[in-house]
C-alpha cells in the first residue's frame, strides 16, 4: 500500500537524520523550518506555518529562537510593514548544506539496490505526487 510505504520511507529518513542530529545542533522541527526556508528562499511566518501545518505562534517562537542562534534573519517587508520576510543567514545556510549532505547519504544508502534509471523514475514520480498533494492542500484551505 502506497501510504504504508511512504510512511516507512519518511520514518527511516527521519531516524537517519535524528541519529546525526547532534552534528546539526537543532531539533527536528527546527531543521524542517530551516530546510523550508532554504528551499523557498525568502518566505514569511504565515506561509511557513501553513506549509508545515503549524500554529503561527509556535512558528514565531521557533523563529525567534533560530534568529537568536544566528541561523535566520527577519526583515520587515517593504511592501507590507505588518509582515516579516524570513531568510537564512550564512550560518543557517551552512547548517542546511550539512543536512542536505546527510540526506544525500541516506538516499545513496536506500537506493543502492536500485538502478540509476529506476531511481530517476522514482524521483520523478515522487515529485509528481508531492506536487499534486501540495495542490490539494492549497485547494482545501
Secondary structure, DSSP 4 states (H G I P E B T S, - for coil): -HHHHHHHHHHHHHHHHHHTHHHHTS-HHHHHHHHHHHHH-SEEHHHHHHHTT--HHHHHHHHHHHHHTTSEEEEEETTEEEEEEEEE-HHHHHHHHHHHHHHHHHHHHHTTTS-HHHHHHHHHHHHHHHHHHHHHHHHH-
